[in-house]
Amino acid sequence: MASPLFDLVAEVYHVIQRRTGGQTDVIAVDWGTSQLRAYRLDGSGAVIEARERPEGILSVPTGGFSAALDAITAGWEADAGRVLMSGMVGSRQGWVEIPYVSCPADTAAIAKGVSQVLWRNGSTALICPGLTCLDADGVPDVMRGEEVQVMGALALHRGEGVGSIIMAGTHSKHVRIEKGTITGFATHMTGEVFAVLKAHSILGRMMEEGLGDDDAFAQGVARSGESGGLLHHLFGVRTKGLMGELPGRSAADYLSGILVGHTMRAASPAPPVLVIGAPSVAERYLKACALLGLSARALASVQTTIAGLVAVDRLLRNGR
């Protein structure tokens, strides 16, 4: 049974469903904290069927990962080693913890870090590793799942220069790219801080629901470049409201602009920039890029995940 997610995948790839007489070339799985997504692909990497369930790793009982994978791939058949997974399934809270690969890393390095787990009837499934790097002060940073999306984005842009990739989301990741290799990245808790401030701080008390205010967002991005620092700028969300300079319906967008602006200025992405994420979130980063004079375009998370898993699978077939 195809999910609504299949329609998005088909639209992104501009392909017609390809029926292969029940034969599956590879099963690609994106297994995150809250969602489990599986894609049945043919030999060219085109999607035959897609399924999605709210069965992220945190909802899987101890010892239940094999059964959960069985359920979402029911009726799909693939040879041993042709089930390739990415995301938090390889984390300490997942099926099994897969060691991180250190930056700099390209698709080949990720493929070398792939590990296998026992699945149904003694067969195996494969899990991609995450990546780790150190910042300028030696503090570690990590990602799981995003590394596959980055490789997918680079595969889709073969022959085109990419300076930076922004993974827009709860924890936005800003990835530095040189000649198709991830040289490093930095994670910012932008989305999570926004959600916490909106729901649990005095700033949220002044916010009203609205249709979105691009001007307020732009003002927030501009404010992020002024003196005073982030914490002072955040309190300004309240004081501008108290002084009647910021309507309640615009306060959330102004706050978002401040946080995204500070994130972008700290990350200093090198153009051209690719933004990967859900459309509503990616759009904010595209707006911020435009306001900061950076050329940027967006790609859907689903598109890059599938392309990345296909790229890793092809390297595995060729002996890594």
VMD Tcl script that draws the C-alpha trace (Angstrom):
set ca {
  {0.00 0.00 0.00}
  {1.56 3.27 -1.08}
  {1.58 6.17 1.38}
  {1.12 9.88 0.54}
  {4.91 10.04 0.81}
  {5.12 8.12 -2.47}
  {3.41 10.95 -4.32}
  {6.05 13.38 -3.10}
  {8.87 11.07 -4.13}
  {7.39 10.57 -7.59}
  {6.94 14.29 -8.06}
  {10.48 15.05 -6.96}
  {12.00 12.56 -9.33}
  {9.56 13.19 -12.18}
  {9.31 9.49 -12.90}
  {6.47 7.09 -13.56}
  {6.11 4.14 -11.23}
  {8.21 1.29 -12.55}
  {6.78 -2.14 -11.95}
  {9.37 -4.89 -11.95}
  {7.31 -8.03 -11.64}
  {7.64 -8.09 -7.86}
  {11.45 -7.96 -7.93}
  {13.17 -5.47 -5.66}
  {16.71 -4.32 -6.27}
  {17.25 -2.60 -2.91}
  {15.21 -1.55 0.10}
  {16.23 1.85 1.44}
  {15.23 2.71 5.01}
  {15.32 6.07 6.78}
  {14.85 5.32 10.49}
  {14.82 8.37 12.71}
  {13.84 9.22 16.25}
  {10.11 9.56 15.57}
  {9.48 8.16 12.08}
  {10.28 5.01 10.10}
  {10.27 5.32 6.30}
  {11.01 2.56 3.80}
  {11.42 2.72 0.00}
  {11.32 -0.19 -2.40}
  {13.63 0.72 -5.30}
  {14.32 -0.77 -8.70}
  {17.73 -1.17 -10.33}
  {17.90 2.46 -11.41}
  {17.08 3.79 -7.95}
  {13.51 4.73 -8.86}
  {10.85 4.28 -6.18}
  {8.40 1.45 -6.72}
  {6.65 1.88 -3.38}
  {7.08 3.96 -0.23}
  {5.79 3.35 3.27}
  {5.88 5.41 6.45}
  {5.01 4.65 10.06}
  {5.30 6.60 13.34}
  {7.69 3.96 14.68}
  {10.90 5.84 15.31}
  {13.62 4.25 17.39}
  {12.24 5.60 20.66}
  {8.98 3.70 20.19}
  {10.58 0.34 19.37}
  {10.69 -2.04 22.36}
  {13.93 -3.71 23.37}
  {14.75 -6.40 20.83}
  {11.96 -5.24 18.51}
  {13.87 -3.70 15.62}
  {13.88 -6.81 13.45}
  {10.11 -7.20 13.85}
  {9.52 -3.52 13.06}
  {11.59 -3.82 9.88}
  {9.69 -7.01 8.98}
  {6.38 -5.19 9.33}
  {7.17 -2.16 7.20}
  {8.78 -4.26 4.43}
  {6.12 -6.99 4.42}
  {5.74 -8.42 0.90}
  {9.02 -6.92 -0.30}
  {11.84 -9.29 -1.10}
  {15.48 -8.35 -1.46}
  {18.75 -10.27 -1.50}
  {20.94 -10.37 1.61}
  {22.76 -7.09 2.05}
  {20.31 -5.24 -0.15}
  {18.51 -3.60 2.78}
  {20.34 -0.39 3.60}
  {19.35 1.82 6.55}
  {20.39 5.27 7.74}
  {19.54 7.52 10.66}
  {19.22 7.02 14.40}
  {18.75 3.27 13.94}
  {22.55 3.15 14.16}
  {22.72 5.19 17.37}
  {23.25 4.05 20.95}
  {19.46 3.97 21.39}
  {18.92 2.16 18.07}
  {19.24 -1.38 16.78}
  {22.99 -1.40 17.32}
  {25.47 1.43 17.77}
  {27.53 1.89 14.59}
  {30.86 3.73 15.09}
  {31.07 7.24 13.68}
  {33.30 7.96 10.71}
  {35.61 10.94 11.19}
  {35.73 13.92 8.85}
  {36.90 14.57 6.23}
  {34.60 11.99 4.68}
  {33.06 11.28 1.28}
  {30.62 8.64 0.05}
  {33.36 6.01 -0.09}
  {34.29 6.64 3.55}
  {30.66 6.28 4.59}
  {30.37 3.03 2.61}
  {33.45 1.65 4.39}
  {31.81 2.38 7.72}
  {28.60 0.46 6.95}
  {27.92 -2.43 9.36}
  {25.52 -5.34 9.23}
  {22.91 -6.68 11.63}
  {21.14 -10.02 11.66}
  {17.59 -9.76 10.37}
  {14.96 -12.27 9.28}
  {15.84 -15.96 9.02}
  {19.52 -15.31 9.52}
  {19.82 -12.81 6.66}
  {21.47 -9.43 7.14}
  {20.57 -5.77 6.79}
  {23.05 -2.90 6.60}
  {23.27 0.33 8.61}
  {25.17 3.45 7.58}
  {27.47 5.09 10.11}
  {27.18 8.65 11.31}
  {29.90 11.28 11.09}
  {31.92 13.10 13.71}
  {34.25 16.08 13.65}
  {35.93 18.52 16.02}
  {35.32 22.25 16.03}
  {38.12 24.82 16.19}
  {38.32 24.40 19.98}
  {38.35 20.59 19.92}
  {34.71 20.07 20.94}
  {33.14 17.07 19.15}
  {30.07 17.25 16.93}
  {28.04 14.39 15.43}
  {25.38 13.59 12.86}
  {23.42 10.46 11.96}
  {21.34 10.27 8.81}
  {22.27 13.73 7.59}
  {25.55 12.40 6.17}
  {23.56 10.24 3.75}
  {21.40 13.22 2.76}
  {24.54 15.28 2.09}
  {25.96 12.56 -0.16}
  {22.62 12.35 -1.93}
  {22.60 16.09 -2.51}
  {26.13 15.96 -3.92}
  {25.20 13.03 -6.16}
  {22.25 14.99 -7.52}
  {24.53 17.99 -8.19}
  {27.40 16.18 -9.85}
  {29.38 18.66 -11.91}
  {28.00 21.65 -10.00}
  {29.91 23.44 -7.25}
  {28.53 23.25 -3.72}
  {30.18 25.27 -0.98}
  {27.93 24.52 1.98}
  {24.89 22.47 2.84}
  {22.41 23.52 5.51}
  {20.33 20.76 7.09}
  {17.34 22.80 8.29}
  {15.52 21.35 11.26}
  {15.29 21.09 15.02}
  {19.07 20.86 15.22}
  {20.27 22.63 12.09}
  {23.56 21.35 10.72}
  {25.86 23.50 8.63}
  {28.15 21.35 6.51}
  {31.34 22.47 4.79}
  {32.01 20.89 1.41}
  {35.23 20.74 -0.59}
  {35.42 18.75 -3.83}
  {32.59 16.42 -2.86}
  {33.95 15.79 0.65}
  {32.53 16.80 4.02}
  {35.43 18.61 5.67}
  {33.49 19.52 8.81}
  {30.16 20.69 10.17}
  {28.55 22.51 13.07}
  {25.23 21.75 14.76}
  {23.05 24.57 16.10}
  {20.00 23.96 18.31}
  {18.09 26.64 16.42}
  {14.72 24.94 16.02}
  {14.69 23.44 19.50}
  {15.52 26.76 21.17}
  {12.75 28.44 19.16}
  {10.24 25.80 20.27}
  {11.29 26.02 23.92}
  {11.18 29.83 23.98}
  {7.80 29.92 22.27}
  {6.22 27.30 24.53}
  {7.94 27.79 27.88}
  {9.29 31.35 28.18}
  {7.86 34.80 28.82}
  {8.40 35.56 25.12}
  {5.74 33.04 24.18}
  {3.18 34.76 26.43}
  {3.09 37.68 24.01}
  {2.80 35.64 20.82}
  {-0.42 35.27 18.86}
  {-1.17 32.97 15.96}
  {-0.74 34.57 12.56}
  {-0.33 33.79 8.88}
  {3.38 34.52 8.86}
  {5.17 37.84 8.67}
  {8.10 37.95 6.26}
  {8.93 41.53 7.23}
  {9.19 40.58 10.91}
  {11.43 37.64 10.02}
  {13.66 39.95 7.95}
  {13.84 42.40 10.86}
  {14.93 39.57 13.13}
  {17.67 38.51 10.71}
  {18.88 42.12 10.51}
  {18.83 42.40 14.32}
  {21.10 39.35 14.57}
  {23.86 41.41 12.93}
  {23.68 44.25 15.43}
  {25.56 44.73 18.71}
  {24.41 43.34 22.02}
  {24.56 39.58 21.52}
  {21.94 36.85 21.23}
  {20.61 36.95 24.80}
  {20.05 40.69 24.66}
  {18.41 40.38 21.23}
  {16.03 37.75 22.60}
  {14.78 40.02 25.36}
  {14.10 42.62 22.70}
  {11.29 40.40 21.42}
  {9.47 41.17 24.67}
  {10.32 44.87 24.90}
  {9.38 45.62 21.30}
  {6.03 44.04 22.08}
  {5.61 46.07 25.27}
  {6.35 49.30 23.40}
  {3.86 48.46 20.66}
  {6.59 48.06 18.02}
  {5.94 44.35 17.42}
  {2.42 42.90 17.08}
  {1.79 39.63 18.86}
  {1.02 37.92 15.55}
  {4.52 38.89 14.29}
  {6.54 38.04 17.40}
  {7.22 34.39 16.47}
  {8.56 35.34 13.05}
  {10.77 38.05 14.56}
  {12.13 35.54 17.09}
  {12.71 33.02 14.32}
  {14.62 35.62 12.31}
  {16.87 36.41 15.27}
  {17.71 32.74 15.88}
  {18.19 31.80 12.22}
  {20.20 34.98 11.64}
  {22.56 34.29 14.54}
  {22.95 30.71 13.36}
  {23.77 31.74 9.81}
  {26.26 34.40 10.89}
  {28.02 31.96 13.24}
  {28.16 29.23 10.59}
  {29.34 31.57 7.79}
  {28.26 29.22 4.97}
  {30.27 29.38 1.76}
  {28.16 29.81 -1.37}
  {26.63 28.29 -3.32}
  {24.44 26.87 -0.57}
  {22.08 23.90 -0.67}
  {19.30 23.82 1.94}
  {17.83 20.42 2.82}
  {14.72 20.08 4.97}
  {10.96 20.20 5.22}
  {9.63 22.91 2.89}
  {8.34 25.22 5.62}
  {11.65 25.19 7.51}
  {13.89 25.22 4.44}
  {12.02 28.28 3.17}
  {13.13 30.27 6.21}
  {16.77 29.46 5.58}
  {16.39 30.36 1.92}
  {14.99 33.74 2.97}
  {17.86 34.23 5.40}
  {20.38 33.36 2.70}
  {18.81 35.93 0.37}
  {18.87 38.59 3.09}
  {22.56 37.84 3.73}
  {23.45 37.90 0.04}
  {24.05 34.16 -0.36}
  {22.97 32.18 -3.43}
  {20.97 29.16 -2.33}
  {18.46 26.57 -3.45}
  {16.50 23.86 -1.65}
  {16.19 20.10 -1.97}
  {13.61 17.87 -0.29}
  {14.84 15.59 2.51}
  {13.18 12.58 0.93}
  {14.93 13.19 -2.38}
  {18.40 13.47 -0.86}
  {17.93 10.50 1.49}
  {17.05 8.14 -1.35}
  {19.81 9.46 -3.61}
  {22.35 9.08 -0.80}
  {21.35 5.51 0.04}
  {21.48 4.60 -3.65}
  {24.97 6.12 -3.94}
  {26.23 4.17 -0.92}
  {24.59 0.95 -2.15}
  {26.30 1.24 -5.53}
  {29.69 1.62 -3.88}
  {28.99 -1.42 -1.71}
  {28.17 -3.46 -4.79}
  {31.50 -2.48 -6.27}
  {33.42 -3.59 -3.21}
  {33.39 -0.20 -1.48}
}
mol new
graphics top color blue
foreach p $ca { graphics top sphere $p radius 0.5 }
foreach p [lrange $ca 0 end-1] q [lrange $ca 1 end] { graphics top cylinder $p $q radius 0.2 }
display resetview
